[in-house]
Amino acid sequence: VWASRRPLWVHEVTDRYQCFRSQTAAELGVQAALGVPILGRMNGGRREPIAVLEFCLYTPQPTDEHLLDMVASVAAPLGQIVERKHAEDACRRSEAELQALLRAMEDVVLVINREGRYVKIATTNSSLLFLPAQEMLGRTFHELFSRQDADDYLRYVRRALETQKTVKVEYSREINGRTQWFAATLSPMGADLVVWVARDITDYREALMAAQEAERKFRGIFENAMEGIFQTEADGRFISANPALARIYGYASPQQLMAELTDVGRQLYLDPERRLEFRRQLRENGAVWGFESQIRRADGEVIWISENARAVCDETGQLQYYEGTVEDITARKWQEAHLQQQQEQLLRTNEQLLDMALRDSLTRLYNRRALQTRLAEEVDRAARYGTPLSLLLLDIDHFKSYNDSFGHPAGDGALQHTADLLQQSARASDFVARYGGEEFVVVLPSTGARGAMILADRFREAIE
């Protein structure tokens, strides 16, 4: 019946009509059967069977055309009934699935007509509704919101309807005392309805605004910092620079700096080797601090700078760029140089003062105080190492009568001349001092009596 799409009258059940129910039919005493197809919708110019009506008879009977016509007329509308039933079942399943999908959604789903009236509200996330759903259904935008907001919402709806395309908008609403942001898609559903699906993006907007505020603060720091801030590629080409860096390097703007300063090693550093050292430290340590160099500004002036920088790498460890800060330390370096000069001058002055304290003002030989210190040192050394030590004590013959005859200035000259002769005749290791008046002392380290006599005679001959 299914294959032929035509009724079939089986006068007597025999082995010819064996099927999976033949045994059951025999057990029940079935002797004849009637089958009528139930046809459904058209497919390829003919109706397809969707079921077969079967009738079982307990006695063999010849074909009854009247009965066949009657059963066929009954079966004819059954196809439509069965198909409608299948469609209803499918619709119920589809609606159940849709309801389950809507219940799982966190978005707000609204159906709104051309006048801005709420036709349907899916109870998916009622916490995001401006009012309870029952208070919004059947009412228009202008009945619920301010004129400005209502006009905006209605414009979105009509744009979707007029273009028959999805419209995407963002808007905010005050809900339970908190401003909440929504991203909505308005999809046309026919000529007069739109489906308005709104998603809560408050957290995203707040995070975005926080990021924008952080960016604004960073930009303010970047633009107004007193120190130069930079990012450069590994070869020294600038990626970004702030106004302070442009001022330090002598450029009118960061844009001019990045356009004209393309080879840092050659154009900037007075000593190109400093750039190589800078990169070496970054490569080995990942960062440098207080890296000082002399550079030549755009106007040719040479200044000192101090750099702090770090290497920025990707997740695989590949170098992306350098970033850091630059400070003009020219004034500090000048102060350090000036301070060093002052310290050196102070050291020389102290040495001079010490020398003055240890030398005789007239002869410029060491004085008695210096003699006492040096003699103590030499005695200790001789005792420690078992070496000889000698000392000569000399005075100028007839100095008093010379002084009385020619005056004190002539006497001072005689003392100075004698001191010079002693200093010239002494060895490098000897220590010559004025003991007092016209008396002099020479300390002779590592010198025994015989050597001391030879030196003493040398001094006498020089003075004679």
TIBABA-960159 format. One line per 8 residues: number of its first residue (from 1); for each residue x, y, z of C-alpha. Coordinates in steps of 0.2 Angstrom, whole numbers. Each point is the difference from the previous one (the first is absolute). Layout:
BEGIN
NUM> X,Y,Z | ...
//
This chain:
BEGIN
1> 0,0,0 | 14,12,5 | 10,-3,-16 | -15,1,-12 | -10,14,9 | -16,-10,-4 | -12,-10,11 | 2,-19,1
9> -12,-14,4 | 7,-16,5 | -14,-13,-3 | 9,-14,10 | 16,1,10 | 12,-13,-7 | 18,-3,-1 | 1,13,-14
17> -3,14,13 | 13,-5,13 | 5,14,11 | 7,3,17 | -18,-1,7 | -6,-16,-9 | 2,-11,14 | -10,12,12
25> -13,1,-14 | -1,-19,-1 | -1,-2,19 | -15,13,1 | -9,-9,-15 | 2,14,-12 | -5,-6,-18 | -1,16,-10
33> 7,18,1 | -3,18,-8 | 13,13,-1 | -3,18,-5 | 14,13,-2 | 0,17,9 | 8,13,-11 | 8,16,5
41> 6,15,-9 | 6,1,-18 | 17,-5,-4 | 7,0,-18 | -18,1,-7 | -7,-14,11 | -6,-2,18 | 12,-10,11
49> -7,-13,12 | 2,4,19 | -10,-15,7 | -11,-16,-5 | -17,-4,7 | -2,-19,3 | -16,-10,3 | 1,-18,4
57> -15,-13,-4 | -3,-16,8 | -7,-8,-15 | 6,0,-19 | -11,13,-9 | 0,6,-19 | 5,18,-4 | -14,12,6
65> 2,15,-11 | -13,10,10 | 10,-3,16 | 16,5,-8 | -7,16,-6 | -7,4,17 | 16,-4,9 | 10,10,-13
73> -11,15,2 | 3,-1,19 | 19,-1,-2 | 1,14,-12 | -1,14,14 | 10,-10,12 | 16,5,-9 | -3,18,3
81> -5,-4,18 | 16,-10,3 | 11,13,-8 | -8,14,10 | 3,-11,16 | 18,-2,-5 | 2,19,-3 | -8,4,16
89> 12,-12,9 | 15,8,-9 | -7,17,4 | -1,-5,19 | 17,-7,0 | 7,16,-9 | -9,11,12 | 6,-10,15
97> 18,1,-7 | -2,19,-2 | -7,2,17 | 15,-10,7 | 11,11,-10 | -8,16,6 | 1,-6,18 | 18,-4,-2
105> 4,18,-7 | 5,14,11 | -4,13,-13 | -17,10,0 | -11,-6,-15 | -13,12,-5 | -12,1,-15 | -5,18,-4
113> -11,7,-14 | 2,15,-12 | -8,11,13 | 12,-4,13 | -12,-11,10 | 5,-15,10 | -9,-15,-8 | 9,-14,9
121> 14,-1,13 | 9,-17,3 | 3,-3,18 | 18,-4,-2 | 8,13,12 | -13,10,9 | 13,9,11 | 6,9,-16
129> -17,8,-3 | -4,18,3 | -17,-6,8 | -8,-16,3 | -5,-9,-17 | -19,2,4 | 1,19,2 | 9,2,-17
137> -10,-12,-11 | -12,10,-11 | 8,17,4 | 11,11,-12 | 17,7,3 | -8,18,2 | -10,-7,14 | 14,-7,10
145> 16,11,-4 | 5,18,-2 | -4,8,-17 | 18,0,-5 | 3,-19,4 | -17,-5,-7 | 4,9,-17 | 17,-8,-1
153> -7,-18,3 | -14,3,-12 | 13,6,-13 | 10,-16,2 | -16,-11,-2 | -5,9,-16 | 17,0,-7 | 0,-19,1
161> -17,-1,-8 | 4,12,-14 | 17,-8,-4 | -6,-18,4 | 18,-2,7 | 6,-3,18 | 4,16,9 | 12,0,15
169> 0,13,13 | 7,4,18 | -10,9,13 | -1,2,19 | -15,-1,12 | -1,4,19 | -6,-17,8 | -1,-2,19
177> 10,16,3 | 14,-6,-12 | 5,5,-17 | 0,-15,-11 | 6,-1,-18 | -7,-11,-13 | 5,-6,-18 | -15,-3,-10
185> -4,-8,-17 | -16,4,-9 | -5,-13,-13 | -15,4,-11 | -14,-14,1 | -11,4,-14 | -6,18,-5 | -6,6,17
193> 10,-10,14 | 17,0,6 | 9,-12,12 | 10,11,12 | 13,-11,9 | 10,10,13 | 15,-6,10 | 7,7,16
201> 17,7,-4 | 2,10,16 | 15,-9,7 | 8,2,-17 | -4,18,-1 | 7,3,17 | 16,-9,-4 | 1,9,-16
209> -2,17,9 | 12,-5,13 | 13,-5,-14 | -4,17,-8 | 3,9,16 | 16,-9,3 | 5,4,-18 | -4,18,3
217> 10,1,16 | 15,-9,-9 | -1,12,-15 | 0,15,12 | 15,-7,9 | 8,-4,-17 | -3,17,-7 | 4,10,15
225> 14,-9,8 | 17,9,3 | 10,-15,-5 | 1,-6,-18 | -10,-16,-3 | 3,-11,-16 | -3,-16,-9 | 13,-5,-13
233> 2,-15,-11 | 16,-10,2 | 9,10,-13 | -4,16,9 | -14,6,-11 | -13,9,11 | -18,-8,2 | -6,14,12
241> 8,15,9 | -8,13,12 | 3,19,-1 | 13,0,14 | 11,-12,-10 | -2,12,-15 | 5,15,10 | 15,-10,7
249> 6,-5,-17 | -3,17,-7 | -15,-3,-11 | -16,10,-2 | -11,-14,2 | -1,-19,3 | -5,-2,-19 | 15,9,-6
257> 11,-10,12 | -6,-16,-7 | 0,5,-18 | 18,7,1 | 9,-10,13 | 1,-17,-9 | 17,-6,5 | 3,2,19
265> 17,-7,0 | 7,11,-13 | -11,16,2 | -2,1,18 | 15,-7,11 | 16,10,0 | 9,-17,2 | -9,-14,-11
273> 7,-13,11 | -11,6,14 | -15,-6,-10 | 8,-17,-3 | 3,-1,19 | -18,5,3 | -6,-14,-10 | 12,-12,7
281> -6,3,18 | -18,-1,-6 | 3,-17,-9 | 9,-7,15 | -10,7,15 | -17,5,-8 | 2,17,7 | 12,15,3
289> -1,13,14 | 9,16,1 | 9,-2,-17 | 9,16,-3 | 6,6,-17 | 4,16,-9 | -11,4,-15 | -1,14,-13
297> -16,9,-1 | -8,5,-16 | 7,17,2 | 18,-7,2 | 1,3,19 | 8,-14,10 | -9,-5,16 | 0,-15,12
305> -15,-12,2 | -4,-14,11 | -11,-14,-6 | -11,-13,8 | -6,-14,-12 | -7,-17,-1 | -1,-13,-14 | -18,-5,-4
313> -2,-18,-7 | -15,-10,-6 | -5,-17,8 | 13,-9,-10 | 14,11,6 | 2,9,-16 | 5,19,2 | -14,11,-5
321> 7,18,5 | 9,10,13 | -9,12,11 | 6,12,14 | 3,17,6 | 14,14,-4 | 5,14,12 | 11,14,-4
329> 14,0,13 | 11,13,-8 | -2,12,15 | 3,-14,12 | 16,-5,-9 | 6,18,0 | -3,1,19 | 9,-17,3
337> 15,6,-11 | 0,17,10 | -1,-9,16 | 14,-12,-5 | 10,15,-4 | -4,8,17 | 5,-16,9 | 16,-1,-10
345> 4,18,5 | -4,-4,18 | 11,-15,0 | 14,10,-8 | -3,14,13 | 0,-13,14 | 16,-7,-6 | 7,17,-1
353> -5,4,18 | 7,-16,6 | 16,3,-10 | 0,18,8 | -2,-8,17 | 14,-12,-2 | 13,11,-9 | 10,15,6
361> -6,16,-7 | 17,7,-4 | 10,-14,-7 | -15,-11,-6 | 9,-15,8 | -10,-11,11 | -2,7,18 | 3,-8,17
369> -17,-7,1 | 1,-9,-16 | 18,-6,5 | -7,-8,16 | -13,-9,-10 | 11,-6,-13 | 14,-5,12 | -12,-11,10
377> -5,-9,-16 | 18,-3,-5 | 5,-6,17 | -15,-13,0 | 4,-6,-17 | 19,-2,4 | -5,-10,15 | -13,-11,-9
385> 12,-4,-14 | 17,1,8 | 6,13,-12 | 13,14,5 | -6,18,3 | 11,16,1 | -4,18,4 | 10,15,-4
393> -1,16,11 | 8,15,-9 | 1,19,4 | 8,15,-9 | 17,6,7 | 1,18,6 | -19,3,-5 | -3,12,15
401> 15,12,-5 | -5,-1,-18 | -18,4,5 | 6,15,11 | 12,6,-13 | -11,0,-15 | -18,0,7 | -14,-12,2
409> -5,1,-19 | 17,-6,-5 | -1,-13,14 | -16,-7,-7 | 8,-1,-17 | 14,-10,7 | -13,-12,8 | -10,-2,-16
417> 16,-3,-10 | 7,-13,12 | -17,-9,0 | 0,0,-19 | 17,-8,0 | -4,-13,12 | -16,-5,-10 | 10,-1,-16
425> 13,-11,8 | -12,-12,8 | -5,-16,-7 | -19,-3,-4 | -2,-11,15 | 8,13,12 | -10,11,11 | 6,18,2
433> -7,12,13 | 3,16,9 | 3,-4,19 | 0,18,6 | 10,16,-3 | 15,-4,-10 | -1,-19,4 | -5,-13,-13
441> -4,-19,1 | 2,-13,-14 | -8,-18,4 | 9,-13,-10 | -10,-16,-2 | 9,-17,-3 | 17,9,3 | 13,-5,12
449> 14,10,8 | 12,-1,-15 | -13,5,-12 | -6,14,11 | 18,7,1 | 1,0,-19 | -16,10,-2 | 4,12,14
457> 16,4,-9 | -10,3,-16 | -11,12,9 | 15,9,7 | 9,2,-17 | -16,7,-8 | -2,13,14 | 19,4,0
//
